[in-house]
Amino acid sequence: VVLVVRPARDWSFGVPVNEAIRRSRSYLLALMTRRPRIRRALIATGLLATSMGVLTQGALAVPPVSVSPASPSNQKPTFSWSDDPDFGGIEFLWSLPGSSPSSGLTLSPDSVAADFSADGLYTFSVQESDGSGGLGSPGTENFVFDTTPPSIAPSSTNPPSPNGAGWFNTKPVILNYSCSDALSGVASGTCAPSTSTSEGANPEFRTVQDKAGNSATAPTTTISVDTVDPAIAVTTPVSGANYEFGSAHNLAFSCADVTSGVAQCAAHVGTTGPFTLASGTALPTNVAVTDADGTIVRIEFSSTDVAGNTRPTIARTYSVVDTVDPTAFVLTAPAPAATTNKQQPEFAWLPSSDAASGLAGYEVRIDNAIVSPLQTAETFTPASNLTVGSHTWQVVAVDRAGNRRNSDAARSFKIDLSAPDEPTITGGPKPNTATSDSTPSFTWAPLAGASYSWVVKGRNGLPLAPPAAATTTVTLPTLTDETYTFELTVNAVNGSSSTRVVRFSVDTVAPTAPAITKGPGGSTDIPSPVFGWGQVEPGATFSWQVLAPGNKIIQGPISTATTEATVGPLGLGAYAFQVRQIDAAGNVGPFSAAEPFNVTTTAAG
């Protein structure tokens, strides 16, 4: 096929054209060499030397470059390029610094497989060459080669932090992560927080990806969540139940928390105060009972779990009641079947007691009629004369809850105006007093022609020994510490009799040392400081003294019936204060431990 081509316009020769082409080749052949594919074919067949120039029109083309896979990537890429199908150079120079090889020359569009030895940012470039030193503008392509995984670590939570035991008691709990990748960057959406919404232990982790396809997983973080209050179950006390004063019952309750566990499970009495009572603690039943309905006691229960959730306080109320009668007691005077010439005799009895509601008082009955509705004294004298003749009497002890206790069986006595007067006791324990003498003696003034007999009875009203005769004095056998009655009966010559009754107590035990509760507490600028003390027996008196160094007594002993003393005035120096008590029976107790103090000024200033 002969193709004749006439150029439509003048061609400019950008580079010298081979003289051989001008002389022996047609213009068509020269033009054909301008087509890259044809030129390469001619060179391949030997029809055209590689050093032969090319007719060119303007600048060489910029080769378009592509890469696969796309950047960034953790795979080694292949760079490819193409040329202008109508015009272009006859050679391609490419460069890829950091790869092996890092540059090359090809005669046709081609591709280069990169071989990187390290992560980094690489630039591939390729240029057309006309074969005679002319180069076109380069086509370039940047590529990030990244085989290093990104970094990821838990960074914070919302709420900010768990409690000291590692628990959250609100939800959801948001766990944030800190992610980074220095080369390709973190892929969007792969570093999102994780959310814990389940009760208990939530193992949380997150896998992050970089833009090159590398991934890394954060270490598992356990988010412990407990938002449920612990439970409380109470067995004792039963709400609304009655418990006898002083009865033995134990608090019985339990707390449970299935998630974080129980940290505190306790109770308290009343509506305020710390929760300190554990299950198994004695139920408070030793509270004062003021009436028949009992005293209401409130117990509150509280529980907190390890996560810090606190169960709202629950309460149980119960009543402490008193259904027990006051303690037994006996009548003392008049003595059983006694005769008196008094129409207003004094009636006396040993005390009763009631530990629960307390004793409200005594009801006195004469001839089965109430003559004293309720009194606290343990003696009674009628306000008007009783008739001459035989009578009966009895006393009933009543507590504040209304429980009643009769004295021993009703006693009889007789009023006989011809009977002798009751014996006059001139020596021995006084009525209703205590003595430290365990073998006390009684003496009395004798009545002419009369005889006497005596008997000692214990608190239960029973004689310690049969009645015995005496003239004007008697020494009792050894008595233990107890309350007694001494009955002395005079028998007149006319056959009538009367009895004198003396109630007394034997106490041979010395009281303990008082506890000093008030003082200057070290140094004082007051030369006459005040001291006070407690833990004393009813009816006791006291003796105090001030000591100088060497236990030298410089003031006292001084007796007092009060539990407070002002010492001094004292001069400058070191001192100590001591006090002891003497009980109602006369027993002397030991001195308290010396309480040291210093006076730092004198009375004059």
Beta strands, then each sheet from edge to edge (+ up, - down):
strand 1: 65-68
strand 2: 78-81
strand 3: 91-95
strand 4: 103-106
strand 5: 111-113
strand 6: 120-129
strand 7: 139-145
strand 8: 151-158
strand 9: 167-168
strand 10: 173-180
strand 11: 194-196
strand 12: 200-204
strand 13: 207-209
strand 14: 215-217
strand 15: 221-225
strand 16: 231-236
strand 17: 242-244
strand 18: 252-256
strand 19: 262-269
strand 20: 295-305
strand 21: 310-321
strand 22: 331-333
strand 23: 338-340
strand 24: 347-349
strand 25: 359-366
strand 26: 369-375
strand 27: 379-380
strand 28: 389-399
strand 29: 404-406
strand 30: 411-415
strand 31: 424-427
strand 32: 433-435
strand 33: 441-445
strand 34: 451-457
strand 35: 468-470
strand 36: 473-475
strand 37: 482-491
strand 38: 497-506
strand 39: 515-518
strand 40: 523-524
strand 41: 530-534
strand 42: 541-548
strand 43: 552-560
strand 44: 564-566
strand 45: 573-582
strand 46: 595-599
sheet 1: 1+ 2- 5+
sheet 2: 4+ 3- 6+ 7-
sheet 3: 8+ 10- 11+
sheet 4: 9+ 15+ 12-
sheet 5: 13+ 14-
sheet 6: 16+ 18-
sheet 7: 17+ 21+ 20- 19+
sheet 8: 22+ 24- 27+
sheet 9: 23+ 30+ 28- 25+ 26-
sheet 10: 23+ 30+ 28- 29+
sheet 11: 31+ 33- 36+
sheet 12: 32+ 38+ 37- 34+ 35-
sheet 13: 39+ 41- 44+
sheet 14: 40+ 46+ 45- 42+ 43-
end
